[in-house]
Structure formats: structure tokens, C-alpha cells
Amino acid sequence: MCPHATMEGVSAPLQITAANLDPALLDLPWELPLTDWPHSVLAALPRGISRHTVRFANLSGRVVAVKEIGETVAHSEYELLRRLNRLGAPSVIPMAVITGRQSADGEELTPALVTRHLSFSLPYRALYARSMRTETAHRLIDALAVLLVRLHTLGFYWGDVSLSNTLFRRDAGAFAAYLVDAETGELHRQLTDGQRHYDVDLARTNIIGELMDLQAGGVIGDTEDLIAVGNRLVERYHGLWAELTAPEAFDASERWRVTERVNRLNDLGYDVDEIELSTEADGTRVRIQPKVVDAGHFQRQIMRLTGLDVQENQGRRMLNDLDSYRVITGRQNDPIELVAHDWLSDVFEPTVQAVPRELSGKLEPAEIFHEVLEHRWYMSEQQERDVPTAEAVESYVRDVLPHRQDEKTFLDLAGLPGAISPEDTEA
């Protein structure tokens, strides 16, 4: 049961339901509709599309999202997001439900759901506003497909899959997708094929519609095949779902294919927790059925070895660099844990610490490290020599990073489609 905090109002107390109450919540102007909140508490962030009024507010040194929504739905979504977080789902973190809101003259105001803003994340409209290349747009759709598969394996039926209800974070050149709006969601022990297919079909329809809106606004070129983009989501989803769940049969002499299947799943970012092997009646066939799969294979390896909390593709890239470091230093026979400790202090930390404070909010540290590696490779190819990391870092900080968009929290997107300012009254 979540604790409650109250603050006396005109005729009824303001009530805050939260698992871990931040007292600073009491300082926000709950007696005002969100559309009237003063500039002093608001944070300017890229606009997402929502059927409800949403505002971003500064709270205890971080940014929170506040959404006005009915009381029953607010409590339902809050509990559902908490359950998803306990299951390790990629979703925003719920903070509180605010009820009993009243204006100064006693008028009842709509309750609110408060969630933590996902740092370094962007809505799709802000990403597309930057003249996104077709290949980048495909990676965005691929990230949504991965998110949908992950949620479905947990038994989560979304009911309103769309780009608008998703936030994206950069992940070593790709994107990682996070669920933002769980208002229509349901958590089941296991989804039926009908529930999954409905979510996928709805996702395709919504994506095509959202991109058509951008195309009508001139953000996407008229030559882009938006139907193909929607179809890509369907294809990527079904391909990944089959790889994760489809049974596979093969001769007993080909048991090496068990390892091959596991490796394919690992390459997709999933661990295999349990495998069911059963011999057929004639004793010549074996079936493999992945029983439990969980995303984050490389992410967990990096966490175990270094304590760094990174995205999946970032983890893959960092592990590759760790392997290179191990070879270069001649430490292939040393325990990987010891090598990882030295790699962290000799390679990763000096690279990240070389970024001036005023540029540190441009990208996440792990994404900066990935871009430095990419920049080093590019310099080495151009100059036909092995460029040292320190030289690549200096060049990257001087010539590349200053031109990157600041993605930590406050994004200067004024004038671009999808920008939001404190003066906006719709979210």
C-alpha cells in the first residue's frame, strides 16, 4: 500500500499517493490547472502528443512529467507502471498520484499522475524534425518492435501502441524505446495470439497515421513510402517473436544448433534462462523451445563487470572495446573482472572525463564513448594510421560534440515542429 501525504486545502485535503514520497511535490502549484502553471516551475521539453494536458516541471533537481487524468485511471496507470518496473520493462517510472485538487475558489481540478522524465530521451516528433535519414527512421521502428516484443513476453497488452506513446534514447547508433503511456494497458500471465496481433496491427495503423501527419506538415518528404515503414514494424516484430519463441527440431547429431540458437538470441540482446529439450519417439530428433527469455544480455554483462548502467547496444560496443583492450595489453589469460576494472579506469573514465562540463549534457557518457570510438575509426581510416584514443577524444570534443543537440533534459528545439514551451497550453 502506498503511503499518502495530505495538504489542507479550502474544503478538502490534497492527497498524494506515492511509494517513495518526495516532499517537494507539495511545493508544486496543484491549486492551478496545468495550463496555468507559472514559468518558474516548468521545464521546456520537446512536445509529445497526448489526449491529456501534460506539463514538465522541475522537482528536486530533476524533471517530472505531470499529466491531468481521471482519478481511477490515474491510480490504475500508476500501479501498472510500478508492476512493469518491477518486471524490468523499459518504461517510465511512476512517482505519485495527486487527488483532491481544488482551485483557490473551491473549484475541483482534475487529478494528476506524476512520472519521472526519462533523461536523454526524445519523442519521435523531435527526432523526425531533424531531417532524419531513412536508415535512422528504420532504426526507430526497429526499436519500437523490440519494445513491443519485450512487453508481450512479459504479458503486457498495450492497447494503444504508437510512436506518440513511446520515448527513444540513443543506443550506440541505434535507439532504445520506452513505454510512456500505459493508460490502456493490461498485464496478463500470458497474452493470446489475438491480443498480440491486435497490438501489432494497431501499431502499424497508428505509425502510418502519425507519419502521414508529419508528411502533411512537410517534416517528411513526399517520396517516403510510409506504408512500407508501417509494414517494417510488423515484419520486425514477427521475426523477433519467432526467434524468441518458435520451437525448433533437428537431428540429435546436430546438437551444436542449440548453441547456435542461443547465440542468435544473445545477438538480439536476449538471455535464455531455460531450454526444454525432448527426444522424439524414434530417438533421432530433438526439439528446442526457449522457455524464458529476457532482454539485456550485454547490458547485464557490463553492469556485472564495471557497474555501469548502459543501453544494450552500448554494452555490446563497450564489451568489444574491452576485448580489444584485453588483447592489446596481452591479458587474455587474466580474469575478465580484473581486466574490466583496469579498462574502466584506463580507457572509459578518461574518455568521459575529457568532456568539458559545459558539454556534459549533450549525450549520455556511454553514448559519448561510443561516438568517440566511431570518430577514432573514422580518423584512422582517413589518415591511414592507428589514431590513439587520446587524440581521437581531443578531436571529438573540439570538432564534433559541440554541434550535438543537448539531450540531457533541456532541449533547445524552439522553432522546430514538436517543440514545447511554457506558454503552450496543449501537450
TORVOVEX-427686 format. One line per field, with one value per residue (C-alpha): residue in one letter; x, y, z. Coordinates in nm, 4 decimals. Example, Ala and Ser with C-alpha at 12.3 -4.5 7.8 and 13.67 -1.06 7.14 Angstrom:
2
type: (A|S)
u: (1.2300|1.3670)
v: (-0.4500|-0.1060)
w: (0.7800|0.7140)
END
This chain:
427
type: (M|C|P|H|A|T|M|E|G|V|S|A|P|L|Q|I|T|A|A|N|L|D|P|A|L|L|D|L|P|W|E|L|P|L|T|D|W|P|H|S|V|L|A|A|L|P|R|G|I|S|R|H|T|V|R|F|A|N|L|S|G|R|V|V|A|V|K|E|I|G|E|T|V|A|H|S|E|Y|E|L|L|R|R|L|N|R|L|G|A|P|S|V|I|P|M|A|V|I|T|G|R|Q|S|A|D|G|E|E|L|T|P|A|L|V|T|R|H|L|S|F|S|L|P|Y|R|A|L|Y|A|R|S|M|R|T|E|T|A|H|R|L|I|D|A|L|A|V|L|L|V|R|L|H|T|L|G|F|Y|W|G|D|V|S|L|S|N|T|L|F|R|R|D|A|G|A|F|A|A|Y|L|V|D|A|E|T|G|E|L|H|R|Q|L|T|D|G|Q|R|H|Y|D|V|D|L|A|R|T|N|I|I|G|E|L|M|D|L|Q|A|G|G|V|I|G|D|T|E|D|L|I|A|V|G|N|R|L|V|E|R|Y|H|G|L|W|A|E|L|T|A|P|E|A|F|D|A|S|E|R|W|R|V|T|E|R|V|N|R|L|N|D|L|G|Y|D|V|D|E|I|E|L|S|T|E|A|D|G|T|R|V|R|I|Q|P|K|V|V|D|A|G|H|F|Q|R|Q|I|M|R|L|T|G|L|D|V|Q|E|N|Q|G|R|R|M|L|N|D|L|D|S|Y|R|V|I|T|G|R|Q|N|D|P|I|E|L|V|A|H|D|W|L|S|D|V|F|E|P|T|V|Q|A|V|P|R|E|L|S|G|K|L|E|P|A|E|I|F|H|E|V|L|E|H|R|W|Y|M|S|E|Q|Q|E|R|D|V|P|T|A|E|A|V|E|S|Y|V|R|D|V|L|P|H|R|Q|D|E|K|T|F|L|D|L|A|G|L|P|G|A|I|S|P|E|D|T|E|A)
u: (0.0000|0.1416|0.1744|-0.0350|0.0540|-0.2037|-0.2012|-0.5041|-0.6957|-1.0058|-1.2533|-1.0707|-0.7111|-0.4797|-0.3810|-0.0574|-0.0234|0.3401|0.5629|0.8547|0.7217|0.9289|0.8198|0.8957|0.5779|0.3856|0.5514|0.4064|0.1027|-0.1644|-0.4308|-0.3847|-0.4794|-0.1688|-0.2305|-0.1866|0.1311|0.3909|0.7089|0.9174|0.8300|0.8144|1.0874|1.0904|1.0995|1.0118|0.6400|0.4772|0.1172|-0.1283|-0.5050|-0.4463|-0.2780|0.0836|0.3484|0.7130|0.8158|1.1404|1.1431|1.4367|1.6987|1.5259|1.2364|0.8998|0.6056|0.2636|-0.0476|-0.4024|-0.6197|-0.9231|-0.8662|-0.9488|-0.7351|-0.4504|-0.4338|-0.4632|-0.1810|0.0359|0.0049|0.0553|0.3738|0.5006|0.4400|0.6118|0.9124|0.9362|0.9382|1.2216|1.0135|1.1505|0.9051|0.8907|0.8960|0.5774|0.6188|0.2767|-0.0948|-0.2339|-0.6016|-0.8224|-0.7004|-0.9000|-0.8595|-0.8464|-1.2211|-1.3012|-1.3418|-1.2449|-0.9468|-0.8541|-0.6277|-0.2737|-0.0250|0.3420|0.6223|0.9964|1.1104|1.3464|1.6738|1.8334|1.5057|1.3202|0.9719|0.9576|0.8423|1.1588|1.3723|1.1967|1.2213|1.5955|1.5705|1.6138|1.7696|1.5706|1.8153|1.7755|1.3978|1.4201|1.6187|1.3463|1.0849|1.3108|1.3405|0.9617|0.9365|1.1834|0.9909|0.6624|0.8130|0.9638|0.6327|0.4437|0.6835|0.6011|0.2289|0.1609|-0.1147|-0.0625|-0.3905|-0.2646|0.0715|0.2051|0.5136|0.3412|0.3259|0.6959|1.0192|1.3510|1.7063|2.0167|2.1905|2.5292|2.3963|2.0597|1.7686|1.6176|1.2416|1.0496|0.6784|0.5403|0.1634|0.0141|-0.3347|-0.4985|-0.2624|-0.3336|-0.0937|-0.1740|0.0016|0.0344|-0.1066|-0.3166|-0.2154|-0.5226|-0.4077|-0.0578|-0.1780|-0.4225|-0.1399|0.0793|-0.1968|-0.2851|0.0818|0.1054|-0.2083|-0.1051|0.2521|0.1366|-0.1114|0.1433|0.3978|0.1331|0.0691|0.4393|0.4427|0.1463|0.3393|0.6434|0.8628|0.8830|0.9377|0.6540|0.8610|0.8822|0.6819|0.5042|0.3106|0.6435|0.7522|0.4410|0.4936|0.8510|0.7248|0.5075|0.7892|1.0451|0.8045|0.7087|1.0698|1.1902|0.8924|0.9571|1.3259|1.2377|0.9510|0.9302|1.0168|1.2970|1.3565|1.6820|1.8776|2.0366|2.3708|2.3240|2.3073|2.5514|2.2452|2.1343|2.4381|2.3748|2.0173|2.1309|2.3962|2.1361|1.9202|2.2195|2.2947|1.9394|2.0049|1.8303|1.9416|1.8000|1.7153|1.5783|1.5696|1.3431|1.4931|1.2805|1.3679|1.1127|0.9748|1.2299|1.5124|1.6590|1.5126|1.5444|1.3218|1.4446|1.1950|1.3273|1.1169|1.2180|1.3912|1.4973|1.6490|1.9661|2.2396|2.5197|2.3737|2.3951|2.7457|2.8699|2.6827|2.8413|3.1927|3.2011|2.8899|2.7912|2.4203|2.4063|2.1815|2.2068|2.3972|2.6219|2.7015|2.7834|3.0179|3.1869|3.2414|3.4003|3.6363|3.7101|3.8027|4.0349|4.1944|4.2470|4.4315|4.6364|4.7564|4.8324|4.5956|4.3875|4.4620|4.3801|4.0382|3.7978|3.6843|4.0358|4.0820|3.7444|3.8443|4.1585|3.9749|3.7268|3.9998|4.2410|4.0046|3.6398|3.6708|3.9499|3.7453|3.4313|3.6195|3.7824|3.4464|3.4205|3.1469|2.9572|2.9265|2.8489|2.4739|2.4955|2.4752|2.4926|2.8506|2.8139|2.6888|2.9774|3.2185|3.0560|3.0824|3.4494|3.5182|3.3346|3.5303|3.8607|3.7791|3.6865|4.0072|4.2185|4.0586|4.1025|4.4621|4.5557|4.7083|4.6052|4.4900|4.5433|4.2315|4.3551|4.3980|4.0535|3.8967|4.0574|3.9329|3.5829|3.5450|3.6717|3.5021|3.2013|3.0440|2.9829|2.7494|2.5417|2.1957|2.1836|1.9742|2.0056|1.6974|1.6540|1.6462|1.6625|1.4188|1.2492|1.1108|1.1067|0.7860|0.7229|0.8790|0.7121|0.7500|0.5976|0.3485|0.1979|-0.1403|-0.1624|0.0625)
v: (0.0000|0.3348|0.5997|0.9130|1.2731|1.5439|1.9224|2.1138|2.2963|2.5135|2.2386|1.9110|1.7947|1.7431|1.3787|1.2394|0.8648|0.7595|0.4654|0.6996|1.0453|1.3443|1.6289|1.8774|1.7577|1.9642|2.2791|2.2481|2.4692|2.1991|2.4666|2.5730|2.3846|2.2608|2.5093|2.7922|2.6731|2.9521|2.9524|2.9280|2.5610|2.4458|2.2834|2.3384|1.9968|1.8585|1.8181|1.4781|1.4221|1.3261|1.3232|1.4808|1.8009|1.7277|1.9550|1.9052|2.0522|2.0985|1.8998|1.8439|1.8885|1.6651|1.6900|1.5201|1.4800|1.5736|1.4506|1.5544|1.2427|1.0906|0.9543|0.5903|0.5832|0.7654|0.5080|0.2221|0.3517|0.4268|0.0696|-0.0778|0.1213|0.0088|-0.3543|-0.3086|-0.1534|-0.4484|-0.6783|-0.4807|-0.3447|-0.0420|0.2191|0.5470|0.5388|0.6462|0.8816|0.9791|1.0291|1.3672|1.3847|1.6292|1.9235|2.2461|2.5949|2.8951|2.9471|2.5831|2.4516|2.0832|2.0213|1.7067|1.4615|1.4174|1.1369|1.2229|1.0261|1.0811|1.2278|0.9895|1.1782|1.1872|1.0700|1.2263|1.1881|1.0773|1.4195|1.5853|1.3183|1.3433|1.7218|1.6877|1.5696|1.2079|0.9777|0.6743|0.4367|0.6212|0.6119|0.2363|0.2015|0.3942|0.1463|-0.1461|-0.0132|0.0034|-0.3554|-0.4707|-0.2814|-0.4400|-0.7905|-0.7318|-0.6106|-0.9016|-1.1572|-1.0060|-1.0474|-0.6766|-0.5886|-0.2249|-0.1468|0.1832|0.1199|0.4279|0.6404|0.9085|0.6802|0.5983|0.7755|0.6985|0.7081|0.6782|0.3424|0.3229|0.4430|0.2732|0.3581|0.2064|0.2541|0.3101|0.2914|0.6251|0.5891|0.2722|0.4139|0.1460|-0.1361|-0.4647|-0.7112|-1.0798|-1.4016|-1.4686|-1.2963|-1.4716|-1.4564|-1.2394|-0.9822|-0.9709|-0.9414|-0.6651|-0.4666|-0.5162|-0.4238|-0.1160|-0.0172|-0.0360|0.1745|0.4369|0.4653|0.5215|0.7837|0.9641|0.9746|1.0962|1.3890|1.4734|1.4365|1.6725|1.9228|1.8998|1.7283|1.4074|1.4171|1.3269|1.0469|0.8470|0.5235|0.5422|0.2205|0.0401|0.1928|0.0549|-0.2826|-0.2880|-0.2754|-0.5829|-0.7729|-0.6926|-0.7825|-1.1223|-1.2055|-1.1320|-1.3050|-1.6209|-1.6177|-1.5919|-1.8372|-2.0729|-2.4394|-2.5870|-2.9519|-3.1102|-3.4350|-3.5455|-3.5347|-3.1596|-3.0566|-2.7798|-2.5970|-2.5440|-2.3215|-2.1553|-2.0696|-1.9311|-1.7213|-1.5753|-1.4796|-1.3228|-1.1222|-0.9878|-0.8824|-1.1670|-1.4257|-1.7784|-1.8693|-2.2177|-2.4544|-2.7538|-3.0477|-3.3523|-3.6550|-3.7758|-4.1320|-4.2628|-4.1153|-3.9292|-3.5814|-3.3159|-3.0107|-2.6870|-2.4414|-2.1302|-2.1204|-1.7920|-1.5093|-1.1754|-0.8772|-0.7075|-0.9662|-0.7156|-0.4588|-0.7023|-0.8125|-0.4532|-0.3949|-0.7060|-0.6210|-0.2435|-0.1325|0.0912|0.1077|0.1409|0.0569|-0.2790|-0.1760|0.0494|-0.2529|-0.4576|-0.1878|-0.1476|-0.5223|-0.5255|-0.2475|-0.4324|-0.7406|-0.5295|-0.3788|-0.7291|-0.8361|-0.5166|-0.5396|-0.9127|-1.0104|-1.2793|-1.5195|-1.2776|-1.2909|-1.0740|-0.8980|-0.7658|-0.6561|-0.4824|-0.2869|-0.1596|-0.0870|0.1237|0.3347|0.3435|0.3804|0.4589|0.7080|0.9186|0.9409|1.0601|1.2910|1.4633|1.6188|1.9755|2.0331|2.2670|1.9859|1.7025|1.7298|1.6687|1.2885|1.0095|0.9108|0.5672|0.7257|0.9739|0.6822|0.5040|0.8159|0.8596|0.5038|0.5773|0.9026|0.7250|0.4644|0.7392|0.9323|0.6183|0.5340|0.8873|0.9182|0.5542|0.5101|0.3874|0.7047|0.6914|0.7229|1.0401|1.2109|1.0981|1.2279|1.5699|1.5897|1.4714|1.7210|2.0029|1.9300|1.7021|1.7213|2.0999|2.0582|1.7818|1.8657|1.8842|1.5787|1.5561|1.7491|2.0936|2.0718|2.3907|2.2924|2.6299|2.6733|2.3037|2.1007|1.9314|2.1969|2.2876|2.5998|2.7076|2.9191|2.6153|2.5083|2.1678|1.8649)
w: (0.0000|-0.0985|0.1711|0.1476|0.2211|0.2701|0.2481|0.3727|0.1010|0.1040|0.1931|0.1326|0.1744|-0.1200|-0.1246|-0.2685|-0.3228|-0.3640|-0.2821|-0.2053|-0.1354|-0.2392|-0.0056|-0.2834|-0.4559|-0.2017|-0.3349|-0.6857|-0.7610|-0.7505|-0.6919|-1.0557|-1.3743|-1.5548|-1.8348|-1.5826|-1.4102|-1.3862|-1.5910|-1.2741|-1.2201|-1.5830|-1.7919|-2.1699|-2.3353|-2.6790|-2.7321|-2.7423|-2.8451|-2.5720|-2.5318|-2.1904|-2.0754|-1.9805|-1.8333|-1.7424|-1.4080|-1.2178|-0.8945|-0.6573|-0.9279|-1.1827|-1.4269|-1.3833|-1.6187|-1.4807|-1.6616|-1.5738|-1.5859|-1.4128|-1.0620|-1.1344|-1.4473|-1.2712|-0.9908|-1.2406|-1.4607|-1.1576|-1.0281|-1.3740|-1.4306|-1.0895|-1.1834|-1.5185|-1.3473|-1.1084|-1.4122|-1.5679|-1.8557|-2.0459|-1.9210|-1.7347|-1.3543|-1.1740|-0.8797|-0.7463|-0.7969|-0.6876|-0.5937|-0.4034|-0.6114|-0.5746|-0.7058|-0.4718|-0.5158|-0.4354|-0.7907|-0.8243|-1.0516|-1.2435|-1.0569|-1.1860|-1.2465|-1.1897|-1.3556|-1.3785|-1.7055|-1.8846|-1.9200|-2.2659|-2.4220|-2.7136|-2.8636|-3.2265|-3.3496|-3.2190|-3.3859|-3.7209|-3.7061|-3.7597|-4.1215|-4.0204|-4.2774|-4.3920|-4.2225|-3.8928|-3.9221|-3.9735|-3.6519|-3.4722|-3.5954|-3.5068|-3.1516|-3.1212|-3.2485|-2.9831|-2.7141|-2.8204|-2.8154|-2.4719|-2.3331|-2.4886|-2.3412|-2.0004|-2.0659|-2.1207|-2.3623|-2.4608|-2.6340|-2.7774|-2.9432|-3.1183|-3.1637|-2.9560|-2.6525|-2.6774|-2.5900|-2.7575|-2.6245|-2.8368|-2.8051|-2.9816|-3.3151|-3.2721|-3.0425|-2.7300|-2.6913|-2.3662|-2.2922|-2.1715|-2.1645|-2.0100|-1.9703|-2.1873|-2.0885|-1.9153|-1.7541|-1.8005|-1.7141|-2.0878|-2.3939|-2.6537|-3.0182|-3.0761|-2.8196|-2.9668|-3.3250|-3.2336|-3.0730|-3.3810|-3.6269|-3.4212|-3.4079|-3.7870|-3.8343|-3.5777|-3.7076|-4.0655|-3.9466|-3.7297|-4.0114|-4.2576|-4.0223|-4.0320|-4.4079|-4.4395|-4.2283|-4.4560|-4.1975|-4.4046|-4.7797|-5.0158|-5.1681|-4.8431|-4.8536|-4.5177|-4.5764|-4.6027|-4.2715|-4.1013|-4.2653|-4.1394|-3.7812|-3.8464|-4.0154|-3.7479|-3.4695|-3.6111|-3.6966|-3.3453|-3.1831|-3.3866|-3.2978|-2.9311|-2.9063|-3.2054|-3.1368|-3.3472|-3.4400|-3.5591|-3.5595|-3.2353|-3.4144|-3.4655|-3.1006|-3.1801|-3.3128|-2.9525|-2.9019|-3.2372|-3.1375|-2.8024|-2.9755|-3.2135|-2.9189|-2.7446|-3.0584|-3.0404|-2.6819|-2.5001|-2.2478|-2.2449|-1.8881|-1.9573|-2.2569|-2.2986|-2.4866|-2.5686|-2.7821|-3.0365|-3.0331|-3.2830|-3.0801|-3.3756|-3.3320|-3.0629|-3.0100|-2.8583|-2.7126|-2.5346|-2.2198|-2.0583|-2.2422|-2.1049|-2.2798|-2.1686|-2.2286|-2.2945|-2.0587|-1.7677|-1.8594|-1.8460|-1.5206|-1.3667|-1.4852|-1.4391|-1.2508|-1.5438|-1.6284|-2.0078|-2.3021|-2.4786|-2.7924|-2.5854|-2.3695|-2.6784|-2.8075|-2.4693|-2.4378|-2.7834|-2.6792|-2.3555|-2.5590|-2.7766|-2.4661|-2.3282|-2.6443|-2.6802|-2.3195|-2.3540|-2.0736|-2.2459|-1.9624|-1.6798|-1.5097|-1.7093|-1.3907|-1.3266|-1.6874|-1.6828|-1.3720|-1.5430|-1.8697|-1.6753|-1.5122|-1.8097|-2.1050|-2.0296|-1.7431|-1.9000|-2.2216|-2.0461|-1.8092|-2.1063|-2.1917|-2.0553|-1.8001|-2.0320|-2.2894|-2.0480|-2.1036|-2.4772|-2.4616|-2.2085|-2.1097|-2.2716|-2.5946|-2.5916|-2.5504|-2.8454|-3.0627|-2.9686|-3.0853|-3.4095|-3.4517|-3.3868|-3.6514|-3.8999|-3.8318|-3.8631|-4.1982|-4.3309|-4.2156|-4.2854|-3.9411|-3.5973|-3.4227|-3.0425|-2.8289|-2.6583|-2.9955|-3.1078|-2.7864|-2.8318|-3.1905|-3.0981|-2.8135|-3.0321|-3.3664|-3.3096|-2.9651|-2.9576|-3.2552|-3.0959|-2.9585|-2.5778|-2.4877|-2.1125|-2.0094|-2.1596|-2.5349|-2.7356|-3.0077|-3.0464|-3.3935|-3.4757|-3.5109|-3.1800|-2.9618|-2.6364|-2.4320|-2.1029|-2.2988|-2.4741|-2.3434|-2.5089|-2.4704)
END
